[in-house]
Amino acid sequence: MKLKYLLPLGIFLLLVLLLGVGLTLDPREVPSPLIGKAAPEFSLPQLHQRDQQLSPKDLLGEVWLLNVWASWCVSCRAEHELVRELAATSTAAIIGLNYKDEVADAQRWLLRYGDPYRLSVSDIKGNTGIDWGVYGVPETFIMDKRGIIRHKQIGPITRESLEEKILPLLAQLEEEQP
């Protein structure tokens, strides 16, 4: 008779424990299965020169960031000043991946808020974002000179993440041989 009540109570306590552990985790620290692997291939039209394409192969030999953004994204606006600041340091090439956005809206947004990107590409349907494991915008990936993903920032870049993670990693990667 006691087993009849102890089993559901035990299951309930286990679920409470798992929930408690889950609530202590930082959702921005979701490990990406792409870390340490080659950047997924794409060939997308450039936002400002629609007749020209960009592929990760075009960036081999240099450290670069892929910043996934959209004109409709409120958090992208929040991080944009830091992305502009990072671009001004010329630490690494910043490539924009305009995600599920209309070309004209994206172009107007960059004109209004400033364009920190070496160039942006358009992922209108979101297929490239899916290949890169994008959960939502903004997200930022850092690639080394061999085209290997070394870091993924989920959510907006913050002053803390810029100073404690992104800038030190970029400096380290710049010193490495390709």
Backbone as CSV, one residue per row, in Angstrom:
resi,resn,N_x,N_y,N_z,CA_x,CA_y,CA_z,C_x,C_y,C_z
1,MET,0.817,-1.202,0.000,0.000,0.000,0.000,0.857,1.262,0.000
2,LYS,1.966,1.258,0.806,2.840,2.421,0.869,3.517,2.670,-0.471
3,LEU,3.863,1.593,-1.191,4.506,1.728,-2.488,3.606,2.493,-3.466
4,LYS,2.314,2.323,-3.320,1.352,2.996,-4.179,1.496,4.515,-4.058
5,TYR,1.840,5.010,-2.883,1.980,6.449,-2.661,3.436,6.911,-2.811
6,LEU,4.382,6.062,-2.522,5.783,6.451,-2.578,6.289,6.628,-4.014
7,LEU,5.825,5.802,-4.925,6.268,5.909,-6.312,5.873,7.257,-6.926
8,PRO,4.598,7.679,-6.855,4.256,8.999,-7.410,4.990,10.139,-6.687
9,LEU,5.160,10.014,-5.364,5.871,11.041,-4.610,7.334,11.109,-5.062
10,GLY,7.957,9.980,-5.277,9.345,9.933,-5.749,9.495,10.553,-7.124
11,ILE,8.569,10.250,-8.018,8.590,10.833,-9.368,8.405,12.345,-9.287
12,PHE,7.482,12.798,-8.439,7.235,14.222,-8.260,8.493,14.930,-7.742
13,LEU,9.145,14.342,-6.743,10.356,14.953,-6.188,11.484,14.997,-7.217
14,LEU,11.616,13.980,-8.039,12.620,13.967,-9.095,12.355,15.083,-10.108
15,LEU,11.093,15.268,-10.487,10.739,16.338,-11.425,11.018,17.718,-10.831
16,VAL,10.721,17.896,-9.543,11.008,19.170,-8.868,12.513,19.429,-8.866
17,LEU,13.300,18.409,-8.595,14.754,18.531,-8.591,15.267,18.925,-9.979
18,LEU,14.795,18.258,-11.018,15.211,18.573,-12.387,14.811,19.991,-12.777
19,LEU,13.619,20.412,-12.396,13.176,21.771,-12.677,14.061,22.782,-11.953
20,GLY,14.374,22.493,-10.712,15.235,23.381,-9.933,16.604,23.543,-10.562
21,VAL,17.193,22.455,-11.019,18.495,22.522,-11.689,18.372,23.302,-12.992
22,GLY,17.339,23.060,-13.744,17.123,23.754,-15.012,16.980,25.251,-14.850
23,LEU,16.354,25.674,-13.764,16.167,27.107,-13.536,17.464,27.825,-13.180
24,THR,18.481,27.097,-12.784,19.762,27.722,-12.454,20.652,27.900,-13.679
25,LEU,20.296,27.315,-14.809,21.123,27.390,-16.004,20.857,28.689,-16.766
26,ASP,21.886,29.208,-17.409,21.784,30.424,-18.216,21.391,30.028,-19.639
27,PRO,20.248,30.508,-20.155,19.826,30.120,-21.498,20.769,30.608,-22.589
28,ARG,21.632,31.581,-22.286,22.595,32.054,-23.280,23.796,31.135,-23.375
29,GLU,23.876,30.190,-22.487,25.009,29.263,-22.462,24.640,27.910,-23.056
30,VAL,23.679,27.882,-23.960,23.301,26.633,-24.614,24.464,26.215,-25.517
31,PRO,25.056,25.069,-25.276,26.198,24.670,-26.103,25.756,24.389,-27.535
32,SER,26.517,24.892,-28.472,26.211,24.663,-29.877,26.976,23.444,-30.365
33,PRO,26.308,22.543,-31.070,27.030,21.389,-31.624,27.978,21.796,-32.750
34,LEU,27.909,23.058,-33.196,28.766,23.516,-34.289,30.132,24.015,-33.816
35,ILE,30.289,24.256,-32.509,31.566,24.743,-32.004,32.646,23.700,-32.316
36,GLY,33.738,24.167,-32.920,34.834,23.274,-33.286,34.668,22.636,-34.659
37,LYS,33.589,22.991,-35.353,33.342,22.434,-36.685,33.397,23.553,-37.726
38,ALA,33.565,23.156,-38.969,33.607,24.126,-40.064,32.263,24.852,-40.176
39,ALA,32.370,26.136,-40.498,31.160,26.937,-40.690,30.307,26.310,-41.789
40,PRO,28.996,26.173,-41.558,28.132,25.622,-42.606,28.206,26.462,-43.885
41,GLU,28.220,25.782,-44.991,28.307,26.458,-46.281,27.017,27.197,-46.612
42,PHE,27.182,28.304,-47.265,26.071,29.038,-47.860,26.635,29.883,-48.983
43,SER,25.781,30.304,-49.857,26.112,31.287,-50.874,24.868,32.156,-51.002
44,LEU,24.967,33.350,-50.429,23.808,34.230,-50.361,24.102,35.555,-51.036
45,PRO,23.047,36.208,-51.559,23.254,37.520,-52.178,23.563,38.585,-51.126
46,GLN,24.458,39.487,-51.498,24.770,40.591,-50.615,23.580,41.543,-50.543
47,LEU,23.398,42.145,-49.381,22.265,43.027,-49.145,22.305,44.264,-50.041
48,HIS,23.478,44.835,-50.232,23.583,46.083,-50.991,23.978,45.875,-52.444
49,GLN,24.504,44.709,-52.774,24.851,44.379,-54.154,24.246,43.014,-54.453
50,ARG,22.992,43.026,-54.802,22.204,41.796,-54.927,22.769,40.828,-55.972
51,ASP,23.541,41.336,-56.911,24.089,40.471,-57.951,25.377,39.773,-57.512
52,GLN,25.868,40.084,-56.297,27.078,39.452,-55.784,26.741,38.546,-54.608
53,GLN,27.436,37.420,-54.541,27.203,36.408,-53.508,28.378,36.396,-52.526
54,LEU,28.135,35.849,-51.348,29.192,35.630,-50.367,29.062,34.217,-49.829
55,SER,30.222,33.603,-49.610,30.297,32.268,-49.039,31.363,32.292,-47.947
56,PRO,31.257,31.431,-46.924,32.322,31.356,-45.919,33.703,31.084,-46.520
57,LYS,33.759,30.420,-47.654,35.047,30.159,-48.313,35.748,31.457,-48.690
58,ASP,34.966,32.514,-48.948,35.547,33.804,-49.310,36.304,34.438,-48.151
59,LEU,36.095,33.957,-46.940,36.683,34.558,-45.749,37.786,33.711,-45.118
60,LEU,38.138,32.604,-45.770,39.220,31.765,-45.240,40.501,32.580,-45.147
61,GLY,41.240,32.380,-44.063,42.484,33.098,-43.858,42.337,34.314,-42.964
62,GLU,41.102,34.636,-42.584,40.891,35.750,-41.661,39.886,35.374,-40.581
63,VAL,40.040,36.017,-39.431,39.094,35.843,-38.332,37.884,36.716,-38.649
64,TRP,36.678,36.156,-38.460,35.485,36.946,-38.765,34.316,36.565,-37.874
65,LEU,33.381,37.473,-37.783,32.151,37.260,-37.019,30.980,37.235,-37.978
66,LEU,30.014,36.386,-37.684,28.739,36.395,-38.393,27.703,36.853,-37.379
67,ASN,27.148,38.034,-37.611,26.146,38.595,-36.713,24.783,38.463,-37.383
68,VAL,23.916,37.635,-36.791,22.586,37.389,-37.336,21.656,38.462,-36.782
69,TRP,21.004,39.217,-37.673,20.197,40.360,-37.262,18.992,40.514,-38.186
70,ALA,18.056,41.358,-37.778,16.884,41.679,-38.600,16.368,43.057,-38.213
71,SER,15.739,43.723,-39.153,15.210,45.067,-38.887,14.037,45.021,-37.906
72,TRP,13.354,43.904,-37.825,12.187,43.775,-36.940,12.579,43.335,-35.525
73,CYS,13.880,43.143,-35.287,14.376,42.597,-34.019,14.721,43.719,-33.043
74,VAL,13.996,43.793,-31.930,14.232,44.811,-30.911,15.591,44.606,-30.247
75,SER,15.948,43.379,-29.951,17.237,43.094,-29.307,18.413,43.430,-30.221
76,CYS,18.209,43.329,-31.531,19.272,43.694,-32.471,19.584,45.180,-32.357
77,ARG,18.554,45.956,-32.170,18.752,47.406,-31.986,19.514,47.657,-30.685
78,ALA,19.220,46.885,-29.653,19.883,47.055,-28.360,21.378,46.759,-28.455
79,GLU,21.782,45.774,-29.248,23.199,45.412,-29.352,23.937,46.196,-30.432
80,HIS,23.205,46.906,-31.274,23.797,47.502,-32.473,24.937,48.475,-32.171
81,GLU,24.808,49.248,-31.122,25.875,50.202,-30.782,27.175,49.466,-30.455
82,LEU,27.071,48.340,-29.765,28.268,47.552,-29.462,28.861,46.898,-30.717
83,VAL,28.011,46.492,-31.641,28.503,45.929,-32.900,29.233,47.023,-33.681
84,ARG,28.683,48.231,-33.672,29.351,49.360,-34.341,30.689,49.664,-33.670
85,GLU,30.719,49.600,-32.355,31.955,49.832,-31.606,33.001,48.769,-31.948
86,LEU,32.580,47.535,-32.020,33.477,46.445,-32.375,34.019,46.641,-33.787
87,ALA,33.169,47.045,-34.706,33.598,47.267,-36.089,34.630,48.390,-36.162
88,ALA,34.490,49.403,-35.330,35.415,50.534,-35.340,36.811,50.134,-34.872
89,THR,36.924,49.058,-34.100,38.234,48.609,-33.624,38.994,47.857,-34.709
90,SER,38.307,47.477,-35.773,38.901,46.708,-36.875,39.543,45.416,-36.379
91,THR,39.011,44.854,-35.312,39.541,43.620,-34.749,39.333,42.446,-35.701
92,ALA,38.177,42.366,-36.300,37.856,41.271,-37.221,36.757,41.745,-38.159
93,ALA,36.649,41.073,-39.275,35.579,41.384,-40.215,34.246,40.971,-39.598
94,ILE,33.278,41.842,-39.700,31.932,41.514,-39.215,31.027,41.398,-40.433
95,ILE,30.463,40.222,-40.582,29.533,39.948,-41.675,28.137,39.874,-41.078
96,GLY,27.202,40.584,-41.666,25.824,40.539,-41.212,25.046,39.480,-41.971
97,LEU,24.263,38.704,-41.252,23.332,37.756,-41.875,21.938,38.289,-41.566
98,ASN,21.360,38.974,-42.545,20.033,39.541,-42.368,19.019,38.409,-42.493
99,TYR,18.314,38.130,-41.398,17.522,36.915,-41.228,16.027,37.178,-41.365
100,LYS,15.402,36.488,-42.317,13.951,36.536,-42.513,13.427,37.977,-42.541
101,ASP,14.013,38.766,-43.399,13.718,40.191,-43.458,13.535,40.609,-44.912
102,GLU,12.810,41.672,-45.117,12.684,42.253,-46.450,13.928,43.086,-46.734
103,VAL,14.438,42.995,-47.940,15.667,43.683,-48.311,15.544,45.187,-48.075
104,ALA,14.462,45.789,-48.513,14.293,47.245,-48.367,14.243,47.649,-46.894
105,ASP,13.583,46.852,-46.066,13.523,47.154,-44.626,14.915,47.088,-44.007
106,ALA,15.680,46.081,-44.370,17.032,45.925,-43.838,17.927,47.079,-44.272
107,GLN,17.834,47.465,-45.525,18.650,48.572,-46.027,18.294,49.882,-45.312
108,ARG,17.004,50.127,-45.111,16.572,51.346,-44.385,17.080,51.329,-42.943
109,TRP,17.010,50.164,-42.297,17.448,50.032,-40.908,18.928,50.378,-40.779
110,LEU,19.759,49.850,-41.681,21.193,50.137,-41.640,21.481,51.609,-41.949
111,LEU,20.709,52.187,-42.830,20.870,53.606,-43.143,20.535,54.464,-41.922
112,ARG,19.515,54.064,-41.196,19.074,54.817,-40.021,20.031,54.675,-38.835
113,TYR,20.477,53.434,-38.557,21.256,53.167,-37.346,22.762,53.021,-37.592
114,GLY,23.193,53.029,-38.828,24.599,52.863,-39.147,24.887,51.425,-39.553
115,ASP,25.859,51.281,-40.444,26.183,49.962,-40.995,27.577,49.539,-40.539
116,PRO,27.660,48.684,-39.519,28.957,48.258,-39.008,29.570,47.087,-39.781
117,TYR,28.847,46.562,-40.752,29.251,45.326,-41.403,30.154,45.578,-42.597
118,ARG,31.134,44.681,-42.757,31.910,44.732,-44.004,30.922,44.555,-45.148
119,LEU,30.022,43.622,-44.958,28.873,43.457,-45.849,27.845,42.581,-45.155
120,SER,26.633,42.660,-45.639,25.552,41.818,-45.123,25.017,40.971,-46.262
121,VAL,24.558,39.786,-45.909,23.907,38.910,-46.870,22.460,38.704,-46.426
122,SER,21.613,38.365,-47.392,20.187,38.199,-47.118,19.802,36.726,-47.041
123,ASP,19.225,36.350,-45.915,18.682,35.004,-45.718,17.170,35.162,-45.577
124,ILE,16.522,35.501,-46.656,15.106,35.861,-46.637,14.229,34.718,-46.128
125,LYS,14.495,33.498,-46.558,13.676,32.353,-46.144,14.123,31.751,-44.815
126,GLY,15.314,32.080,-44.350,15.805,31.573,-43.074,16.486,30.226,-43.141
127,ASN,16.707,29.690,-44.340,17.320,28.360,-44.463,18.766,28.326,-43.968
128,THR,19.516,29.379,-44.249,20.905,29.425,-43.788,20.944,29.522,-42.267
129,GLY,20.064,30.315,-41.698,19.978,30.411,-40.244,19.722,29.055,-39.607
130,ILE,18.871,28.267,-40.233,18.584,26.918,-39.729,19.853,26.063,-39.781
131,ASP,20.583,26.153,-40.894,21.828,25.375,-41.022,22.843,25.751,-39.940
132,TRP,22.823,27.007,-39.520,23.754,27.485,-38.504,23.220,27.259,-37.089
133,GLY,22.020,26.735,-36.955,21.456,26.459,-35.633,20.967,27.701,-34.923
134,VAL,20.499,28.674,-35.692,20.020,29.922,-35.101,18.691,29.669,-34.389
135,TYR,18.652,30.052,-33.103,17.428,29.937,-32.306,16.538,31.151,-32.518
136,GLY,17.163,32.294,-32.689,16.462,33.555,-32.853,17.502,34.635,-33.041
137,VAL,17.057,35.827,-33.300,18.000,36.925,-33.496,18.004,37.821,-32.274
138,PRO,19.119,38.424,-31.965,20.419,38.300,-32.606,21.213,37.115,-32.062
139,GLU,22.108,36.645,-32.889,23.107,35.660,-32.497,24.388,36.008,-33.239
140,THR,25.514,35.696,-32.627,26.803,36.014,-33.234,27.720,34.803,-33.138
141,PHE,28.371,34.506,-34.245,29.321,33.404,-34.327,30.704,33.980,-34.617
142,ILE,31.738,33.375,-34.033,33.114,33.775,-34.313,33.809,32.616,-34.999
143,MET,34.421,32.914,-36.147,35.153,31.911,-36.920,36.639,32.223,-36.896
144,ASP,37.457,31.164,-36.837,38.898,31.361,-36.912,39.333,31.429,-38.375
145,LYS,40.629,31.512,-38.597,41.166,31.690,-39.953,40.941,30.474,-40.848
146,ARG,40.673,29.323,-40.238,40.413,28.109,-41.023,38.923,27.906,-41.292
147,GLY,38.099,28.850,-40.816,36.660,28.740,-41.027,35.967,27.853,-40.012
148,ILE,36.605,27.654,-38.863,36.042,26.827,-37.797,35.304,27.732,-36.814
149,ILE,34.096,27.340,-36.438,33.322,28.116,-35.460,33.946,27.913,-34.088
150,ARG,34.299,29.027,-33.443,34.961,28.955,-32.148,34.089,29.452,-31.001
151,HIS,33.023,30.202,-31.322,32.159,30.742,-30.256,30.800,31.092,-30.844
152,LYS,29.780,30.929,-30.013,28.431,31.342,-30.396,27.845,32.151,-29.247
153,GLN,27.428,33.360,-29.566,26.770,34.241,-28.598,25.277,34.201,-28.904
154,ILE,24.513,33.653,-27.997,23.060,33.623,-28.156,22.507,34.888,-27.516
155,GLY,21.665,35.590,-28.246,21.115,36.839,-27.736,22.050,37.996,-28.037
156,PRO,21.664,39.180,-27.592,22.462,40.365,-27.922,23.834,40.365,-27.258
157,ILE,24.783,40.933,-27.966,26.107,41.169,-27.396,25.942,42.215,-26.301
158,THR,26.520,41.960,-25.155,26.487,42.914,-24.048,27.904,43.448,-23.835
159,ARG,28.021,44.508,-23.066,29.343,45.050,-22.740,30.196,43.950,-22.089
160,GLU,29.586,43.198,-21.175,30.293,42.129,-20.477,30.774,41.042,-21.438
161,SER,29.890,40.573,-22.324,30.290,39.507,-23.251,31.337,40.005,-24.243
162,LEU,31.233,41.273,-24.625,32.213,41.847,-25.541,33.599,41.889,-24.900
163,GLU,33.669,42.396,-23.677,34.962,42.578,-23.017,35.548,41.284,-22.449
164,GLU,34.683,40.391,-21.955,35.186,39.191,-21.283,35.342,37.975,-22.192
165,LYS,34.582,37.919,-23.273,34.644,36.735,-24.132,35.082,37.071,-25.550
166,ILE,34.368,37.984,-26.191,34.551,38.208,-27.628,35.911,38.827,-27.943
167,LEU,36.245,39.954,-27.320,37.519,40.611,-27.626,38.734,39.747,-27.285
168,PRO,38.765,39.084,-26.111,39.918,38.206,-25.846,40.037,37.051,-26.845
169,LEU,38.903,36.469,-27.232,38.944,35.371,-28.201,39.430,35.875,-29.555
170,LEU,38.956,37.038,-29.989,39.409,37.591,-31.273,40.913,37.838,-31.257
171,ALA,41.425,38.383,-30.160,42.860,38.633,-30.052,43.639,37.322,-30.119
172,GLN,43.160,36.306,-29.443,43.806,34.993,-29.463,43.802,34.404,-30.871
173,LEU,42.666,34.483,-31.534,42.548,33.894,-32.876,43.396,34.629,-33.909
174,GLU,43.549,35.944,-33.746,44.378,36.710,-34.666,45.835,36.274,-34.597
175,GLU,46.281,35.855,-33.425,47.669,35.435,-33.243,47.941,34.039,-33.781
176,GLU,46.906,33.222,-33.908,47.081,31.856,-34.384,47.391,31.838,-35.875
177,GLN,48.157,30.837,-36.289,48.449,30.646,-37.708,47.269,29.933,-38.362
178,PRO,46.989,30.266,-39.609,45.850,29.609,-40.291,46.094,28.134,-40.545
